[in-house]
């Protein structure tokens, strides 16, 4: 905000009025990705991940052509109220903690699958859950186990 003393003899009132008019509605303008990263103190990888899984909601996209570049770039912009809400509720810290727990769980599952493959209980060609033929993913000796009546 531009403040000028009232008893100042210079005619700054016109300048102050022009600046005030230009600033009307600035709080409603969409926020660009770099500003979101600065406001929320997040990395661009976190912004991309959270945008992809829907935690960070886009208000649309903008396309610009930068000077000196032949191609245009398109990026997401964000609603100021949404970013303010995320900041007020301290959601980046919560989301980081959730991501850390999910990554640890994924690593644990990966180690478990690797151990099963190494022990020969899981076909080597199966890499993604449910990606292989269900007939081929049966455990060895499953029929004998079922005959013993242990699945009832």
Secondary structure as UniProt FT lines:
FT   TURN            6..7
FT   HELIX           13..23
FT   TURN            24..25
FT   HELIX           26..28
FT   STRAND          31..32
FT   HELIX           33..40
FT   HELIX           44..52
FT   TURN            53..54
FT   STRAND          60..65
FT   TURN            67..68
FT   STRAND          72..78
FT   HELIX           80..88
FT   TURN            89..90
FT   HELIX           91..119
FT   TURN            124..125
FT   TURN            129..130
FT   TURN            134..137
FT   TURN            140..141
FT   HELIX           142..147
FT   TURN            148..151
//
